[in-house]
């Protein structure tokens, strides 16, 4: 009791009340409160803190009106990848051993350009089959011509001529099949050396190489379960045209449409921006992440963006949103809140959904409107007063 009396003799009454109610609200004598008369403690209602009129503790709070709404800007994390419509992962159709590498990473190639040479028994067998088919065709054609002449002079039966014609047709079909198989792999000669030259199927730049001289490859390499074995021998693409892959929440996905423009920011170079256009918005949710997959096209002619970079993509919408000082927002549990002055001395805790943060302000996607008066300094203390009351 003596200690309390000593404090009362030294401190104004309003300071004693401020210390007793909550630490940190501050203690400033008010001209409206007579000296020696303590402030009345604030009272609370569900979700509200109410101060008595002329309370000196109100001077500890900073209240600012929300400015007019601006265009809503949504920010999404994204990943840059190769444009799969312009990318090919090259595997060998034959098993064998690599003899020579004819293309290196970073090299530009045209369609049909040689990439590597493979010594392949399987390809040698295909060459032998093609040579045998041509030989059989030549033989059956000679036999048909001979029987045709004999039949004309009555020295051969008609059934023999028909059989020879059938054999010739069968041999011609087999020769065409064997030739087509070799032509499909870009080869048209009749040599049988078992050396298969793997050629570029499209024009582009070799951006990845997983091949070396002496390496053994398999025709089913792309189906192997081991990541190292399943890797393509080479990857060819156009690095000036990239994709931006995004995962969107359901609420964000409904705000976007194909053709929406994105501004891309690099984490380490915030001032450098790139433009992209949304060209695909998924019709379903990923069963694991419960997100909507989206894809945007990026023009990368200066080649400053690289595949697998993590970026931030901003979409500026026609919808309007308000923003507040980021000091006004506080986290309680897993939700964000602000305190709004609903009337003089009355502050209501309001849950909000946050949007983009920039230059000390944060956009509010839901929970506030223009001209609301928000507590930008002291919101945590109001939340502490509310929490102390609710805990009792």
Buried (B, 14 or more C-beta within 10 A) or exposed (E): EEEEEEEBEEBBBBBBBBBEBBEEBEBBEBEEBEEEEBBBBBEBEEBBBBBEEEBBBBBBBBBBEBEEBBEBBBBBEBBBBBBEEBBBBBBBBBBBEBBEBBBEEEBEBEEEBBBBBBBBEBBBEBBEBBBBBBEBBEEBBEBBEEBEEBBEEEEBEEEEBEBBBEBBEEBBEBBEEBBEBBEEBBBEEEEBEBBBBBBBBBBBBBBBBBBEEEBEBBBEBBEEEEEEBBBBBBBBBBBBBBBBBBBBBEEBBEBBEEEBEBBBBBEEEEEEEBEBBBBBBBEEBEEEEEBBBBBBBBEBEEEEBEBEBEBBBBBBBEEEBBBBBBBBBBEEEEEBBBBBBBEEBBBBBBEBBBBBEBEEBBBBBEBBEEEBBBBBBBBEBBBBBBEEBEEE
